[in-house]
Amino acid sequence: MKISILKNELNEAIQHVSKAISSRTTIPILTGIKLEVTHQGVTLTASDTDISIQSFIPAENDSEVVVHIDQPGSVVLPAKFFVEIIKKLPSKEIMMEVKDGFQTFISSGSAEIQMVGLDPEEFPVLPDIEGNETITIQGDLLKNMIRQTAFSISTQETTPILTGILWHLENGEFKFTATDRHRLATRAANLDGTEEIRFSNIVIAGKTLNELSKIIPDQNMLVDIVVADNQVLFKLDRVLFYTRILDGIYPDTSRIIPSTYKTELIVDTKKLSEAIDRAYLLSREEKTNIVRLQTLEQGGIEISSSSTELGKVREELEVIDFKGEPLRISFNSKYMLDVLKVIDSEQLLIAFTGMMSPIILQPQDDSRSKYVILPYRTTN
């Protein structure tokens, strides 16, 4: 294998695939990035068995020569060193040559590097899941759906299924659900052309989807999603992102969300967030994060928290609308702030069915998002 390649193109591809490298793997070949050179271009692949990412660099891009290919071939290079050294090379062009025993020589400007490569034949073959049904979604919509649900996944490996986000597609409605048993987030969107496609109990690790979100560019690119028996493939321009579907059955969360409420408040999202943030500072010192919300006789609500050592915080807020019964409720302010951070709507509906019933939060201009936080029982 012998090539010269533009540094910026190689570095971008390396940054994409390196997200699949795990420091915890005990399989030596998976600590590396596989480079495969054909006359069409260079393909980089990395995998940790749960996710695999492949990025293709074409020999030419918009009539610009990106890769000069003198000799096709392949090699696996140690990712940790390869990722760092390519970023730091001095010239905009990089020469690479693989010789006997997979010894790899890299030169750029005045820098010369020799790396010990590994046999690419030992690298795992990516799953073949082409031919399954494909759905297409706008990249910025997919990023938003991940952002507005992933914070609610469980971090406890004792219940692996809850570390993922549940996908459900039926009648053209694509829905994400995440819960850690103390809170729940749902986000749905209508996808054109998917009315005949249906799947349920597809659960993908939240941290995997967060890594995918970093790869999706900010400009509005279409992402193709191929769902197979135990794998999902995301196609983004020149990047293929494979991930394993988590094993197990996701719990039925539909009964958690009530359909009628005894108390409903519409509040300014920003003002509520700032008030709870101030109360959180005190509740954090108690290591409980407990903040209280109660409706006031003269209208409005009161946000409060206390610390045995530091004192109390109390703040009154006006509400845009209020109907139903008076209420006093305690909740985890950290959970509430996590929700408020991902709500883009200026106004927010907060609904309750009672003191110890779930707190429902829904953006006023987005009926496709809904959040649930379980309240705390307090002595006072």
Backbone hydrogen bonds in HBPLUS format (Angstrom, degrees):
<---DONOR---> <-ACCEPTOR-->    atom                        ^
c    i                          cat <-CA-CA->   ^        H-A-AA   ^      H-
h    n   atom  resd res      DA  || num        DHA   H-A  angle D-A-AA Bond
n    s   type  num  typ     dist DA aas  dist angle  dist       angle   num
A0098-VAL N   A0001-MET O   2.80 MM  97  5.16 162.2  1.83 151.0 155.1     1
A0002-LYS N   A0071-GLN O   2.81 MM  69  4.81 155.1  1.87 136.0 136.9     2
A0070-ASP N   A0002-LYS O   2.93 MM  68  5.33 147.8  2.03 150.4 158.6     3
A0071-GLN N   A0002-LYS O   3.06 MM  69  4.81 152.0  2.14 141.7 138.9     4
A0003-ILE N   A0096-MET O   2.88 MM  93  5.38 161.1  1.92 155.7 162.1     5
A0096-MET N   A0003-ILE O   2.84 MM  93  5.38 168.5  1.86 157.6 158.6     6
A0004-SER N   A0068-HIS O   3.00 MM  64  5.14 148.9  2.10 139.8 148.2     7
A0068-HIS N   A0004-SER O   2.83 MM  64  5.14 162.1  1.86 154.5 160.3     8
A0005-ILE N   A0094-ILE O   2.80 MM  89  5.29 154.8  1.86 148.4 156.4     9
A0094-ILE N   A0005-ILE O   2.83 MM  89  5.29 162.1  1.86 154.0 160.2    10
A0006-LEU N   A0066-VAL O   3.11 MM  60  5.66 144.4  2.24 153.5 163.2    11
A0010-LEU N   A0006-LEU O   3.14 MM   4  6.41 166.2  2.16 157.4 161.5    12
A0007-LYS N   A0092-LYS O   2.77 MM  85  5.07 170.1  1.78 133.4 136.8    13
A0011-ASN N   A0007-LYS O   2.78 MM   4  5.91 166.3  1.80 159.7 164.0    14
A0012-GLU N   A0008-ASN O   3.05 MM   4  6.09 157.7  2.10 139.2 144.9    15
A0013-ALA N   A0009-GLU O   3.18 MM   4  6.38 163.5  2.20 146.6 150.7    16
A0014-ILE N   A0010-LEU O   2.94 MM   4  6.17 157.0  1.99 150.8 157.7    17
A0015-GLN N   A0011-ASN O   2.92 MM   4  6.16 158.1  1.97 150.9 156.4    18
A0016-HIS N   A0012-GLU O   3.14 MM   4  6.45 150.9  2.23 145.3 152.5    19
A0017-VAL N   A0013-ALA O   3.07 MM   4  6.39 172.8  2.08 159.3 158.0    20
A0018-SER N   A0014-ILE O   2.88 MM   4  5.81 152.7  1.96 152.5 159.7    21
A0019-LYS N   A0016-HIS O   3.37 MM   3  6.08 163.1  2.40 114.5 119.2    22
A0020-ALA N   A0017-VAL O   2.99 MM   3  5.86 169.5  2.00 126.0 129.4    23
A0021-ILE N   A0018-SER O   3.07 MM   3  5.27 165.7  2.09 109.8 114.0    24
A0030-LEU N   A0027-ILE O   2.95 MM   3  5.63 142.5  2.09 122.0 131.9    25
A0031-THR N   A0028-PRO O   3.04 MM   3  5.54 165.1  2.06 116.2 120.6    26
A0032-GLY N   A0029-ILE O   3.26 MM   3  5.73 155.8  2.32 111.1 114.9    27
A0079-ALA N   A0031-THR O   2.94 MM  48  6.01 155.5  2.00 136.0 144.0    28
A0033-ILE N   A0077-LEU O   2.83 MM  44  5.40 154.9  1.89 153.2 156.1    29
A0077-LEU N   A0033-ILE O   2.95 MM  44  5.40 160.9  1.99 147.6 144.8    30
A0034-LYS N   A0045-THR O   2.84 MM  11  5.05 162.0  1.87 158.9 156.8    31
A0045-THR N   A0034-LYS O   2.92 MM  11  5.05 147.5  2.02 139.6 148.6    32
A0035-LEU N   A0075-VAL O   2.78 MM  40  5.46 172.1  1.79 174.4 176.5    33
A0075-VAL N   A0035-LEU O   3.00 MM  40  5.46 148.2  2.11 147.6 156.7    34
A0036-GLU N   A0043-THR O   2.89 MM   7  5.11 150.7  1.98 145.6 154.8    35
A0043-THR N   A0036-GLU O   2.86 MM   7  5.11 165.1  1.88 147.3 152.3    36
A0037-VAL N   A0073-GLY O   2.71 MM  36  5.20 176.6  1.71 175.1 174.3    37
A0073-GLY N   A0037-VAL O   3.14 MM  36  5.20 152.3  2.22 126.1 132.6    38
A0038-THR N   A0041-GLY O   2.98 MM   3  5.46 171.2  1.99 166.7 168.6    39
A0041-GLY N   A0038-THR O   3.24 MM   3  5.46 140.0  2.41 101.7 111.5    40
A0059-ALA N   A0040-GLN O   2.82 MM  19  5.60 153.3  1.89 143.4 136.6    41
A0042-VAL N   A0057-ILE O   2.86 MM  15  5.08 155.3  1.92 147.5 151.6    42
A0057-ILE N   A0042-VAL O   2.71 MM  15  5.08 166.8  1.73 158.8 163.4    43
A0044-LEU N   A0055-SER O   2.84 MM  11  5.25 169.7  1.85 159.1 160.8    44
A0055-SER N   A0044-LEU O   2.86 MM  11  5.25 156.9  1.91 148.5 156.4    45
A0046-ALA N   A0053-ILE O   3.01 MM   7  5.53 153.2  2.08 152.3 160.9    46
A0053-ILE N   A0046-ALA O   2.90 MM   7  5.53 157.9  1.95 155.9 163.4    47
A0048-ASP N   A0051-ILE O   2.99 MM   3  5.76 156.5  2.05 161.3 169.0    48
A0244-ARG N   A0050-ASP O   2.88 MM 194  5.32 142.2  2.02 156.5 166.3    49
A0052-SER N   A0242-TYR O   2.93 MM 190  4.97 156.1  1.99 131.3 137.2    50
A0242-TYR N   A0052-SER O   2.67 MM 190  4.97 169.3  1.68 167.5 166.9    51
A0054-GLN N   A0240-LEU O   2.76 MM 186  5.01 164.2  1.78 153.2 157.9    52
A0240-LEU N   A0054-GLN O   2.72 MM 186  5.01 164.2  1.75 152.5 158.0    53
A0056-PHE N   A0238-ARG O   2.92 MM 182  5.34 159.3  1.96 152.8 159.8    54
A0066-VAL N   A0059-ALA O   2.77 MM   7  5.27 155.4  1.83 142.0 148.3    55
A0067-VAL N   A0059-ALA O   3.13 MM   8  4.65 164.2  2.15 126.4 127.6    56
A0061-ASN N   A0064-GLU O   2.86 MM   3  5.19 158.9  1.90 147.5 153.3    57
A0064-GLU N   A0061-ASN O   2.97 MM   3  5.19 160.0  2.01 112.5 117.2    58
A0076-VAL N   A0118-LEU O   3.20 MM  42  4.92 151.6  2.28 140.1 140.0    59
A0118-LEU N   A0076-VAL O   2.75 MM  42  4.92 151.9  1.83 143.0 152.0    60
A0082-PHE N   A0078-PRO O   3.01 MM   4  5.99 166.8  2.03 159.6 162.3    61
A0083-VAL N   A0079-ALA O   2.83 MM   4  5.70 174.8  1.83 157.9 158.7    62
A0085-ILE N   A0081-PHE O   2.89 MM   4  6.01 170.3  1.90 162.7 165.7    63
A0086-ILE N   A0082-PHE O   3.21 MM   4  6.14 165.9  2.23 148.0 151.2    64
A0088-LYS N   A0085-ILE O   3.07 MM   3  5.17 128.4  2.35  97.1 110.7    65
A0089-LEU N   A0086-ILE O   3.42 MM   3  5.43 168.2  2.43 104.7 108.1    66
A0095-MET N   A0107-SER O   2.84 MM  12  5.17 175.8  1.84 162.6 163.9    67
A0107-SER N   A0095-MET O   2.93 MM  12  5.17 156.8  1.98 141.5 148.0    68
A0097-GLU N   A0105-PHE O   2.91 MM   8  5.21 147.4  2.02 144.9 154.6    69
A0105-PHE N   A0097-GLU O   2.78 MM   8  5.21 168.7  1.79 157.9 160.8    70
A0099-LYS N   A0103-GLN O   2.78 MM   4  5.30 170.1  1.79 161.9 163.4    71
A0102-PHE N   A0099-LYS O   3.13 MM   3  5.62 126.8  2.43 144.7 143.0    72
A0103-GLN N   A0100-ASP O   3.41 MM   3  6.11 168.9  2.42 115.8 118.6    73
A0117-GLY N   A0102-PHE O   2.96 MM  15  4.81 136.4  2.15 127.6 136.9    74
A0104-THR N   A0115-MET O   2.84 MM  11  5.06 178.1  1.84 162.0 161.4    75
A0115-MET N   A0104-THR O   2.74 MM  11  5.06 166.6  1.76 153.4 158.2    76
A0106-ILE N   A0113-ILE O   2.81 MM   7  5.02 168.7  1.82 151.3 155.3    77
A0113-ILE N   A0106-ILE O   2.70 MM   7  5.02 164.4  1.73 160.2 163.7    78
A0108-SER N   A0111-ALA O   2.99 MM   3  5.32 156.4  2.05 145.2 150.7    79
A0111-ALA N   A0108-SER O   2.97 MM   3  5.32 152.3  2.05 138.7 134.9    80
A0122-GLU N   A0119-ASP O   3.14 MM   3  5.89 161.8  2.17 119.8 124.6    81
A0123-PHE N   A0120-PRO O   3.08 MM   3  5.30 156.2  2.14 106.2 113.7    82
A0135-ILE N   A0225-ILE O   2.90 MM  90  5.24 161.3  1.94 148.3 152.7    83
A0225-ILE N   A0135-ILE O   2.73 MM  90  5.24 163.9  1.76 162.7 167.3    84
A0137-ILE N   A0223-VAL O   2.97 MM  86  5.38 160.0  2.01 147.8 153.8    85
A0223-VAL N   A0137-ILE O   2.82 MM  86  5.38 167.4  1.83 160.0 164.3    86
A0141-LEU N   A0138-GLN O   3.15 MM   3  5.30 122.6  2.50 100.2 114.4    87
A0142-LEU N   A0138-GLN O   3.03 MM   4  6.36 161.9  2.06 157.7 162.7    88
A0139-GLY N   A0221-MET O   2.59 MM  82  5.16 147.1  1.69 158.3 170.1    89
A0143-LYS N   A0139-GLY O   2.97 MM   4  6.22 160.6  2.01 150.8 156.0    90
A0144-ASN N   A0140-ASP O   3.06 MM   4  6.19 154.0  2.12 138.4 145.1    91
A0145-MET N   A0141-LEU O   2.92 MM   4  6.19 158.6  1.97 152.6 158.4    92
A0146-ILE N   A0142-LEU O   3.04 MM   4  6.28 153.1  2.11 148.5 155.3    93
A0147-ARG N   A0143-LYS O   2.89 MM   4  6.10 167.2  1.91 150.2 154.2    94
A0148-GLN N   A0144-ASN O   2.86 MM   4  5.96 153.2  1.93 151.8 158.1    95
A0149-THR N   A0146-ILE O   3.19 MM   3  5.45 165.4  2.21 110.5 114.6    96
A0150-ALA N   A0146-ILE O   2.82 MM   4  5.53 169.6  1.83 162.9 165.4    97
A0152-SER N   A0149-THR O   2.99 MM   3  5.87 166.7  2.01 130.1 134.2    98
A0153-ILE N   A0150-ALA O   3.25 MM   3  5.67 172.3  2.26 116.1 117.8    99
A0154-SER N   A0162-LEU O   2.81 MM   8  5.31 174.1  1.82 139.9 138.5   100
A0159-THR N   A0156-GLN O   3.27 MM   3  6.11 164.5  2.30 120.2 122.9   101
A0162-LEU N   A0159-THR O   3.01 MM   3  5.79 142.2  2.15 123.3 131.9   102
A0163-THR N   A0160-PRO O   3.00 MM   3  5.32 159.0  2.05 110.3 117.1   103
A0164-GLY N   A0161-ILE O   3.31 MM   3  5.74 156.9  2.36 108.8 112.9   104
A0206-GLY N   A0163-THR O   2.90 MM  43  6.10 176.9  1.90 143.1 144.1   105
A0165-ILE N   A0204-ILE O   2.78 MM  39  5.44 156.9  1.84 145.3 145.9   106
A0204-ILE N   A0165-ILE O   3.14 MM  39  5.44 159.0  2.18 140.5 140.1   107
A0166-LEU N   A0177-THR O   2.80 MM  11  5.01 155.9  1.86 162.2 157.4   108
A0177-THR N   A0166-LEU O   2.96 MM  11  5.01 141.8  2.11 137.5 146.5   109
A0167-TRP N   A0202-ILE O   2.67 MM  35  5.11 153.1  1.74 154.2 163.8   110
A0168-HIS N   A0175-LYS O   2.97 MM   7  5.14 139.8  2.13 145.7 153.9   111
A0175-LYS N   A0168-HIS O   2.80 MM   7  5.14 160.7  1.84 153.9 160.2   112
A0169-LEU N   A0199-PHE O   2.89 MM  30  5.29 173.4  1.90 157.6 158.5   113
A0199-PHE N   A0169-LEU O   3.08 MM  30  5.29 152.8  2.16 135.9 142.8   114
A0170-GLU N   A0173-GLU O   3.13 MM   3  5.41 155.1  2.19 138.0 143.3   115
A0173-GLU N   A0170-GLU O   2.92 MM   3  5.41 167.5  1.93 121.8 124.8   116
A0191-LEU N   A0172-GLY O   2.81 MM  19  5.37 164.9  1.83 160.9 165.7   117
A0174-PHE N   A0189-ALA O   2.79 MM  15  5.30 170.2  1.79 167.7 164.2   118
A0189-ALA N   A0174-PHE O   2.84 MM  15  5.30 142.1  1.98 144.0 156.4   119
A0176-PHE N   A0187-ARG O   2.80 MM  11  5.28 168.1  1.81 156.3 159.7   120
A0187-ARG N   A0176-PHE O   3.01 MM  11  5.28 153.3  2.08 144.7 149.8   121
A0178-ALA N   A0185-ALA O   2.94 MM   7  5.34 152.4  2.02 152.6 160.1   122
A0185-ALA N   A0178-ALA O   2.86 MM   7  5.34 156.5  1.92 155.9 162.6   123
A0180-ASP N   A0183-ARG O   3.35 MM   3  6.02 147.1  2.47 147.5 156.0   124
A0374-LEU N   A0182-HIS O   2.98 MM 192  5.56 169.3  2.00 162.8 159.2   125
A0184-LEU N   A0372-VAL O   2.77 MM 188  4.90 149.2  1.87 143.6 146.2   126
A0372-VAL N   A0184-LEU O   2.81 MM 188  4.90 160.8  1.84 145.8 148.3   127
A0186-THR N   A0370-LYS O   2.85 MM 184  5.30 156.0  1.91 164.8 168.5   128
A0370-LYS N   A0186-THR O   3.04 MM 184  5.30 159.2  2.08 142.1 144.0   129
A0188-ALA N   A0368-ARG O   2.92 MM 180  5.06 144.0  2.05 131.7 143.1   130
A0197-ILE N   A0194-THR O   2.96 MM   3  5.19 155.6  2.02 111.3 119.3   131
A0246-LEU N   A0203-VAL O   2.80 MM  43  5.47 163.4  1.83 163.9 164.5   132
A0208-THR N   A0205-ALA O   3.12 MM   3  5.25 124.5  2.44  98.2 112.3   133
A0209-LEU N   A0205-ALA O   3.13 MM   4  6.54 157.0  2.18 151.8 157.6   134
A0210-ASN N   A0206-GLY O   2.94 MM   4  6.23 147.7  2.05 146.7 156.3   135
A0211-GLU N   A0207-LYS O   3.08 MM   4  6.34 147.4  2.19 138.5 146.2   136
A0212-LEU N   A0208-THR O   2.93 MM   4  6.29 155.4  1.99 148.8 156.2   137
A0213-SER N   A0209-LEU O   2.90 MM   4  6.08 153.7  1.97 144.2 151.1   138
A0214-LYS N   A0211-GLU O   3.18 MM   3  5.31 130.6  2.43  98.4 110.6   139
A0215-ILE N   A0212-LEU O   2.94 MM   3  5.31 139.3  2.11 108.1 119.8   140
A0216-ILE N   A0212-LEU O   3.21 MM   4  6.59 144.3  2.34 151.2 161.5   141
A0221-MET N   A0219-GLN O   2.76 MM   2  5.90 118.4  2.14 120.5 104.2   142
A0224-ASP N   A0235-LYS O   3.20 MM  11  5.04 159.5  2.25 142.6 143.4   143
A0235-LYS N   A0224-ASP O   2.79 MM  11  5.04 161.7  1.82 151.7 156.4   144
A0226-VAL N   A0233-LEU O   2.79 MM   7  5.01 165.1  1.81 150.7 156.0   145
A0233-LEU N   A0226-VAL O   2.83 MM   7  5.01 163.2  1.86 147.5 153.3   146
A0228-ALA N   A0231-GLN O   2.86 MM   3  5.25 165.8  1.88 174.6 172.1   147
A0245-ILE N   A0230-ASN O   2.98 MM  15  5.12 164.4  2.00 126.0 126.2   148
A0232-VAL N   A0243-THR O   2.88 MM  11  5.42 154.0  1.95 155.2 163.2   149
A0243-THR N   A0232-VAL O   2.92 MM  11  5.42 149.5  2.01 153.5 162.6   150
A0234-PHE N   A0241-PHE O   2.82 MM   7  5.00 161.0  1.85 141.5 148.1   151
A0241-PHE N   A0234-PHE O   2.89 MM   7  5.00 162.2  1.93 149.5 154.4   152
A0236-LEU N   A0239-VAL O   2.84 MM   3  5.07 176.2  1.84 161.8 162.2   153
A0239-VAL N   A0236-LEU O   2.68 MM   3  5.07 167.9  1.70 139.9 143.9   154
A0256-ILE N   A0253-THR O   3.10 MM   3  5.55 156.2  2.16 113.7 121.0   155
A0262-LYS N   A0352-PHE O   2.76 MM  90  5.97 142.5  1.90 140.8 153.5   156
A0325-GLU N   A0262-LYS O   3.00 MM  63  6.03 149.4  2.10 137.2 143.5   157
A0263-THR N   A0352-PHE O   3.13 MM  89  5.19 162.8  2.16 143.0 142.0   158
A0352-PHE N   A0263-THR O   2.93 MM  89  5.19 156.0  1.98 152.1 155.6   159
A0264-GLU N   A0323-LYS O   2.87 MM  59  5.42 161.1  1.90 166.3 167.8   160
A0323-LYS N   A0264-GLU O   3.02 MM  59  5.42 156.5  2.07 153.8 159.0   161
A0265-LEU N   A0350-ILE O   2.81 MM  85  5.12 161.1  1.85 153.6 159.9   162
A0350-ILE N   A0265-LEU O   2.77 MM  85  5.12 163.6  1.80 151.6 157.2   163
A0266-ILE N   A0321-ASP O   2.90 MM  55  5.00 156.6  1.95 145.4 144.1   164
A0320-ILE N   A0266-ILE O   2.71 MM  54  5.30 144.7  1.83 155.0 163.6   165
A0321-ASP N   A0266-ILE O   3.31 MM  55  5.00 149.4  2.41 131.9 132.2   166
A0267-VAL N   A0348-LEU O   2.93 MM  81  5.40 159.6  1.97 152.0 155.5   167
A0348-LEU N   A0267-VAL O   2.93 MM  81  5.40 159.5  1.97 153.6 159.8   168
A0272-LEU N   A0268-ASP O   3.01 MM   4  6.16 165.2  2.03 159.6 164.0   169
A0269-THR N   A0346-GLU O   2.85 MM  77  5.41 161.0  1.88 139.5 144.0   170
A0273-SER N   A0269-THR O   2.93 MM   4  6.07 161.8  1.97 149.2 154.8   171
A0274-GLU N   A0270-LYS O   2.95 MM   4  6.19 160.3  1.99 151.8 156.6   172
A0275-ALA N   A0271-LYS O   3.01 MM   4  6.19 157.6  2.06 146.7 152.7   173
A0276-ILE N   A0272-LEU O   2.93 MM   4  6.13 165.9  1.95 157.2 160.6   174
A0277-ASP N   A0273-SER O   2.91 MM   4  5.99 149.9  2.00 142.4 151.6   175
A0278-ARG N   A0274-GLU O   3.10 MM   4  6.35 150.0  2.20 141.6 148.1   176
A0279-ALA N   A0275-ALA O   3.08 MM   4  6.39 159.5  2.12 146.5 152.1   177
A0280-TYR N   A0276-ILE O   2.73 MM   4  5.87 145.5  1.85 146.1 156.6   178
A0281-LEU N   A0277-ASP O   3.34 MM   4  6.60 141.9  2.50 139.5 146.4   179
A0282-LEU N   A0279-ALA O   3.23 MM   3  5.66 131.5  2.48 106.5 116.7   180
A0283-SER N   A0279-ALA O   3.16 MM   4  6.47 169.6  2.17 153.0 156.1   181
A0284-ARG N   A0280-TYR O   2.76 MM   4  5.73 148.9  1.85 153.9 160.1   182
A0285-GLU N   A0282-LEU O   3.05 MM   3  5.41 131.8  2.29 104.4 116.2   183
A0286-GLU N   A0283-SER O   3.13 MM   3  5.27 134.5  2.34  97.9 110.0   184
A0289-ASN N   A0283-SER O   3.25 MM   6  4.52 163.4  2.27 116.7 112.2   185
A0287-LYS N   A0284-ARG O   2.92 MM   3  4.91 150.4  2.01 101.0 110.6   186
A0333-SER N   A0289-ASN O   2.76 MM  44  5.43 173.1  1.77 160.2 158.1   187
A0291-VAL N   A0331-PHE O   3.02 MM  40  5.68 160.8  2.05 159.9 166.0   188
A0331-PHE N   A0291-VAL O   2.98 MM  40  5.68 158.1  2.03 157.6 164.3   189
A0292-ARG N   A0304-SER O   2.80 MM  12  5.23 173.4  1.81 160.1 162.4   190
A0304-SER N   A0292-ARG O   3.01 MM  12  5.23 156.3  2.06 143.7 149.0   191
A0293-LEU N   A0329-ILE O   2.83 MM  36  5.40 164.6  1.85 164.4 169.8   192
A0329-ILE N   A0293-LEU O   2.80 MM  36  5.40 164.0  1.83 158.8 164.2   193
A0294-GLN N   A0302-GLU O   3.03 MM   8  5.31 150.9  2.12 142.1 150.9   194
A0302-GLU N   A0294-GLN O   2.77 MM   8  5.31 154.6  1.83 153.7 162.6   195
A0295-THR N   A0327-LEU O   2.85 MM  32  5.54 155.3  1.91 158.2 165.7   196
A0296-LEU N   A0300-GLY O   3.03 MM   4  5.59 158.7  2.08 146.3 142.1   197
A0299-GLY N   A0296-LEU O   3.00 MM   3  5.16 157.2  2.05 111.8 115.8   198
A0301-ILE N   A0317-LEU O   2.93 MM  16  5.36 159.0  1.97 152.8 159.8   199
A0317-LEU N   A0301-ILE O   2.82 MM  16  5.36 163.0  1.85 156.5 160.8   200
A0303-ILE N   A0315-GLU O   2.78 MM  12  5.25 166.2  1.79 160.3 163.3   201
A0315-GLU N   A0303-ILE O   2.85 MM  12  5.25 144.6  1.98 151.3 161.9   202
A0305-SER N   A0313-VAL O   2.96 MM   8  5.30 148.3  2.06 142.9 148.8   203
A0313-VAL N   A0305-SER O   2.84 MM   8  5.30 159.8  1.88 157.8 156.7   204
A0307-SER N   A0311-GLY O   2.65 MM   4  5.11 156.7  1.70 162.0 166.1   205
A0311-GLY N   A0307-SER O   2.96 MM   4  5.11 155.4  2.03 130.2 137.8   206
A0376-TYR N   A0330-SER O   2.81 MM  46  5.26 163.9  1.83 129.2 134.1   207
A0336-MET N   A0332-ASN O   3.13 MM   4  6.49 157.7  2.18 148.7 155.4   208
A0337-LEU N   A0333-SER O   2.84 MM   4  6.02 161.2  1.88 149.1 153.8   209
A0338-ASP N   A0334-LYS O   3.00 MM   4  6.21 151.2  2.09 145.2 152.9   210
A0339-VAL N   A0335-TYR O   3.22 MM   4  6.57 150.7  2.31 144.9 151.4   211
A0340-LEU N   A0336-MET O   2.97 MM   4  6.31 167.5  1.99 154.6 157.9   212
A0341-LYS N   A0337-LEU O   2.99 MM   4  6.11 144.2  2.12 147.6 155.2   213
A0342-VAL N   A0339-VAL O   3.02 MM   3  5.62 141.9  2.17 114.3 124.0   214
A0364-GLN N   A0347-GLN O   2.96 MM  17  5.46 172.5  1.97 142.9 140.3   215
A0349-LEU N   A0362-GLN O   2.86 MM  13  5.13 174.6  1.86 153.4 153.2   216
A0362-GLN N   A0349-LEU O   2.91 MM  13  5.13 155.4  1.97 147.1 153.3   217
A0351-ALA N   A0360-ILE O   2.87 MM   9  5.03 160.7  1.90 142.5 148.8   218
A0360-ILE N   A0351-ALA O   2.94 MM   9  5.03 176.5  1.95 157.5 156.8   219
A0357-SER N   A0354-GLY O   3.24 MM   3  5.17 167.1  2.26 106.9 109.3   220
A0359-ILE N   A0373-ILE O   2.83 MM  14  5.13 175.6  1.83 153.8 155.0   221
A0373-ILE N   A0359-ILE O   2.96 MM  14  5.13 153.6  2.03 141.9 150.3   222
A0361-LEU N   A0371-TYR O   2.83 MM  10  5.01 160.9  1.86 146.6 149.5   223
A0371-TYR N   A0361-LEU O   2.88 MM  10  5.01 152.2  1.96 152.1 157.6   224
A0366-ASP N   A0363-PRO O   3.30 MM   3  5.24 165.8  2.32 107.9 108.4   225
A0369-SER N   A0366-ASP O   3.46 MM   3  6.04 174.2  2.46 114.5 115.9   226
